[in-house]
Amino acid sequence: MAFLTCIGLLSAAHPALAHHAIGGKTPSNFFEGFLSGLAHPVIGLDHFAFVVAIGLLSARQQNGLLIPVAFVLTAMAGTGIHILKFDLPLSEIVIASSVIAFGAMLLLSKKPNWFVLALLGAVAGLFHGYAYGESIVGAQMTPLVAYLAGFTLIQYGIAIGALLIGKVVSEKFANQFLKILQFIGLAICSIGVVFLTTSLVG
């Protein structure tokens, strides 16, 4: 957990490095757009932590596969909002808060209602997607579409991967599953706190 928090500090301290796969330049072709889309949710630790959290929370739900869908669809919409130059205020604060909230839900022994979880994930998706939009503003249509495809595929893949791992762990280590989720939830909350503090302070 301390290791993840240290990474969070470094990522928050160097946002340009944390959110750009191609050195901060705007993607100019399909490959650059797709690569940037794949990388953004992975090297942005706040985004990665959130996607893992939503996947693990979905592992305890009957309709778990639908919850990440709500998130990735609204993330695309959030990117569109940024490209159209509409403003979502306090986006970094909301993103960090969403990481804390979803990490905190992993600490609960009672699983959240799946519809509420999907709704909260959808709202968070707008802000995460809005942040993704910063990397693609000014790009032509081809790299833009590739970027959207890249970050949608990688996010859904990570979430479903976390969901499947969660289900396997819950079956093989049923007695320890809640403790494992709580440990991961605490680590995710710590990452969120680092990013929230950075957003508020500076």
N, C-alpha and C positions, 0 to 999 in steps of 0.2 A: 504494500500500500504506500509506504514511504517512497518507493521507487517511482510509482505512478504519479504521486504528488509532485516529486521533483521534475518529472517530465512536464507535468502541467505548468509548473512555474516557468520552465524554459520556453514552452510553447506560448504561454501568455505574455512572456517578456519579449518574444520575437514573433508578433503576429504575421509578419510578411512570410517568414519561413514556415509558419504553421499552416498557412492556407494556400500556398502556391507551389505547384509541382514543376513549373517551367520558369522559375526565377522571377515571377511577378509580371511577366509580359502577357498581353492578351493573346489567347490562342488564335492562330491564323489559318488552320486547316483542320480536317477531320481528326487526324491523329493527335494533334496537340489538344484539341477540344476534348476528345475522349479520355486522353491521359490525365488531363487536368481534372476532369469530372471524376475519374476513378480515384485520384489522389486526395482531393480536397477533404472528403469525409474521413479519410484514414490519417492523414498527417495533421489535421485539425483535431487535437485530442478531445476538446469539448464535444465536437460532433460525434467522434468515434465512441466516446463514453456513453453518450445519449443513445446511440443506435444499439449498442450492446445492452443497455438497460432495458430498452423497449423490447428487444428480442427475448431477454430473460423473463421479463414480466409476462410476455405473451406465452411463454412455455407453460404457464400455470392456467391458461385460459382455454376454454372449449373452442372458441372461435379465434384462436391465437394468430392464425395466418392472416386474418383481416386487419389486425392492428397495425403492423408495419406498412400495409398497403395505404392506410389512411395517412400515415406519416409521409411516405415518399410522394404521394400524389400532391399533398399540400406543399411539400418542399419544392416541387416543380412550379407550383403556383407562386410561391414566395420569390423564387428566382425571377419569374415573369414580372412580379410587382417591382422588383429592383430595376430590371431592364427598362420598364416603362416609366421609371423615374418617380414612382410614388414612394412616399417615405413611411417606413415602419419605425416609429421612435423607440429608443432604448433597446434596440435589437440585441446587442451583446449582453446586456443585463438580463433580458428575457431568456436568451439562450443559456446563459450560466445558471439561471434560476431553474430552468427546465431540467438541466443535468442534476441539480440538487434534488428537485422534486421526484424525478424518476429513480434516482439512487435511493432516496428515502423510502419510496414505495417498496423497494426490495428488502427493506428492513422489517416490513410488516409481516406478521404471521398470517394475517387474513389477506387473501388475494383481492385486489381491487375489482370493481365491476368492469366487465370487458368493454361496455359501451362508453363508460366514463374514461377508461384508459385510451380507447380509440379517439375519443373527442379531444382529450388533452394532447395526445400524440399529434393529431391533426393541427391543433393550434400551434404547438411547438414547431411543427413542420414548416409553417409559414415563415417563422423567424429564422430557422436554420437555413431554409431555402433562400431567404432574403440575403443572408450573409454569403451564401454560395454565389449569388449574383454578382458580387463585387469583382470576382475573377473573370467574368465574361462580358462585362459592360463594354460596348463598342465593337464586339466581335460580329463577323458576318454570320449568315444563317447556318452554313454547314458546320463550322466549329461550335456554334451555339447548340444546335440539335445534338451534336456528338457529346457536348458537355452535359446536357440534360440526361442523355442516355447513360453516360458514364456514371454520374453520381447517383442516378436512380438504381441502376443495376448493382453497384457496390454496396449501397445502403441496404437494399432489400436482401442482398446476399449475406451481409454481415448479420442483419437482424434474424434472418431465417437460420443462419449458422448458429447463432446464440440460442435461438429457440430449440433447435434440434439437440444441441449439446445439453441444454437445460433439461430436456425430456429424458435424455439418456442418463444424466447424472441423477435425476429424480428417481429413476427406476433402479439404478445400481446402488445408490447411496441414499435411500429413502429417509433414513433416520438423521442423516447429516445435511440433507438438501437445504433446509431452511437456514442453517448456520452458514453454509457455503454462499447462499444468496445474500445473506446479511453482511458477510465479509466483503463480497464484491460490491454490494450497495454502499457500504461505508467508504470503500475506495473511490467509487464514482462520486459520492457526495463530496469527498475531499477535493477531487478534481474540479467539481463545480464551484466549490468555495474559493479555490485559487483563482479561477477565471472571473468569478463575481467580484472578488476583492480587487483584482486588477482593473476591471471595468469601472468600478466605483472610485478607485484611487487615482487612476490615471490613464 
